Amino acid sequence: MHRTMFDTPILKSVLRGLSILILKILGWKTEGEIPKNLKKCVMIAAPHTSNWDLPFTLMTAFALDAKVYWMGKEQIFKPPFRRIMMWTGGIPVNRSTSTNMVQASIDAIKENDQLFLIVPPEGTRSKVTYWKTGFYHIAQGAGVPILMGFLDFKRKTSGIAGTYTTTGDLEVDMNHIKSIYAPISGKRSDQYNSQ
C-alpha cells in the first residue's frame, strides 16, 4: 500500500497529539480499543452521513493509534487534492465501472502484513435504506475480522464498538452488526438507517 501520514515518524506523533487535543477541545471522547494483536481487518465506519465523518474518523484513528486506509469515491481524488487524499490514507473507488472492488480489497489485505481497511457500510453519505454488504464479503473473503468503528455525534463519542468474526451466514451476521449500531447517531441522523 502507498505511504500515508500514518507512516511519517515525527509528523505522526504531532498529528496524534493534535488529534487528541482537538477532540478534547470539541468535547469529544473516545471509547473502546483496538486489540493489540490485530494486524488486519475490515473496519466499518458508521454511520456515514456527513463530510465531517472523514476528519473525525482520522482524528479518532490517530487517538487510538491505528494506521488506517479508507475508500472514497474517485471524484474527491481529482487534482489538486489527489495527493493530499492519498496521503491521508485514501483509496479511490470508481463506482461507475464494474471492477471487482471486493476482490481487489481481499487481495490487498492478503498481500500486506498489516492493513486496516475502512469501508462505510452505507457506501455513501447520502440517505440509504439498507447497508451494502461489500465490507462483509471483503472480511469473509480475506479471513479477517470486522472492526466496528463508530462516530456518535449525539454523545460526541467515537471509537471502537468491538470486533466481529463472520460466520458465513450473511443474514445472521448483518443483523448482529446492525444491532450494535442501532443506538448510534450520525451527524445527520435523518440520513442514517441501520436496517
FENJO-V753646 format. One record per residue. PSI is psi in degrees with one decimal (none if undefined). NEAR is the number of other C-alpha atoms within 8 Angstrom. D_FIRST is the distance of its C-alpha to the first C-alpha in Angstrom with 1 decimal. Layout:
# FENJO-V753646
psi = {PSI,PSI}
near = {NEAR,NEAR}
d_first = {D_FIRST,D_FIRST}
This chain:
# FENJO-V753646
psi = {158.3,157.0,146.5,-179.6,-19.8,-11.6,-6.3,104.4,-60.5,-45.6,-34.8,-44.3,-40.9,-47.0,-33.5,-48.4,-41.3,-40.9,-45.8,-42.5,-46.8,-44.7,-42.2,-45.2,-38.4,-1.6,16.2,152.6,159.3,147.5,152.3,176.5,162.7,128.6,133.7,-34.2,4.1,119.6,-29.2,141.2,165.2,126.1,122.2,138.5,100.6,155.0,152.4,98.5,-2.9,158.2,-20.0,-14.8,-39.8,-53.0,-38.2,-37.1,-44.4,-40.5,-38.8,-40.2,-44.2,-44.5,-35.5,2.7,48.1,129.6,114.1,155.2,146.4,150.5,137.8,156.8,143.5,-30.1,-32.2,-3.0,11.9,150.3,145.0,9.9,-8.7,-51.0,-40.7,-46.1,-40.5,-39.1,-29.4,-2.1,8.1,145.0,114.5,138.2,123.5,102.5,-4.6,-6.6,168.6,24.3,148.4,88.2,-31.7,-49.6,-38.4,-38.6,-41.3,-45.9,-42.8,-42.3,-43.4,-32.0,-13.5,144.9,-29.0,127.6,118.9,110.1,113.7,127.7,114.9,125.1,-24.4,-22.5,-9.8,160.9,-5.6,163.1,132.4,155.0,-0.9,160.0,139.8,154.3,8.7,-45.3,-37.6,-47.4,-32.3,-48.5,-45.1,-45.7,-34.3,-11.0,37.7,156.7,165.5,124.1,121.1,91.3,149.8,157.8,111.6,97.8,-26.1,-43.8,-3.3,52.7,135.5,161.8,-145.9,126.6,8.1,-177.5,157.8,130.6,124.2,148.3,-14.4,-13.6,93.9,-47.5,-46.6,-46.2,-46.0,-39.8,-40.4,-47.0,-44.9,-33.0,-29.8,-36.5,-10.3,-42.0,0.9,137.3,124.2,173.0,-41.0,86.8,-24.0,-16.6,-4.4,132.6,115.8,21.8,none}
near = {4,5,8,10,10,11,8,8,7,6,8,11,8,8,9,12,9,8,12,12,8,8,11,9,7,6,7,10,9,9,9,8,8,9,5,4,4,7,8,11,14,15,12,14,14,12,14,12,15,9,6,7,10,7,7,9,11,9,12,13,11,13,12,9,7,9,10,11,12,10,12,9,10,10,5,9,12,8,6,5,9,10,9,7,11,12,10,11,14,11,9,9,9,7,7,4,5,5,4,6,7,10,9,8,9,12,9,9,14,8,6,8,8,7,12,13,12,12,12,13,12,12,8,9,10,6,10,10,7,8,10,8,7,8,13,10,9,13,15,11,9,10,6,11,13,14,13,12,13,14,17,13,9,9,5,10,12,14,13,12,11,10,8,9,7,11,6,6,7,8,6,7,11,8,8,8,9,10,8,8,11,7,5,10,12,16,10,9,8,5,11,13,8,10,6}
d_first = {0.0,3.8,6.7,9.0,12.6,12.0,11.1,14.2,16.9,20.2,19.0,17.3,20.8,22.6,20.6,21.1,24.8,25.1,23.5,26.0,28.8,28.2,28.1,31.2,33.0,32.3,33.8,30.7,30.0,27.3,28.1,26.6,24.0,20.8,22.0,21.4,20.3,17.8,14.3,13.0,14.6,15.0,16.4,19.2,19.9,23.5,25.8,24.1,27.1,26.5,24.4,25.0,22.8,19.5,20.9,22.5,19.5,17.5,20.6,21.0,17.5,18.5,21.9,20.7,18.2,15.3,11.6,10.8,8.9,11.7,12.8,15.5,17.9,17.2,20.3,19.1,16.5,19.4,20.3,21.2,18.8,15.6,14.2,15.4,14.0,10.4,11.1,12.4,9.3,10.5,9.5,12.7,14.8,17.8,20.5,23.2,22.1,22.3,18.8,17.9,15.2,16.2,15.6,12.2,11.2,13.0,11.4,7.8,9.6,11.6,9.2,7.6,10.3,9.7,8.6,11.0,10.9,13.8,15.9,19.4,22.0,24.2,21.6,23.4,25.2,28.4,31.0,30.3,32.7,30.3,26.8,24.5,23.4,19.9,18.5,21.1,20.4,16.7,17.7,20.6,18.8,16.1,18.8,17.5,19.6,19.6,19.5,22.1,21.3,24.1,25.7,29.5,31.0,34.5,34.2,31.8,29.6,25.9,24.1,23.5,26.2,25.2,23.3,24.4,24.0,24.8,28.0,27.7,30.4,28.8,31.8,32.5,28.9,28.5,31.9,31.1,27.8,29.7,32.5,30.3,29.5,33.0,34.3,31.4,32.1,29.6,30.5,32.3,33.7,35.5,32.1,31.1,32.2,30.8,32.7}
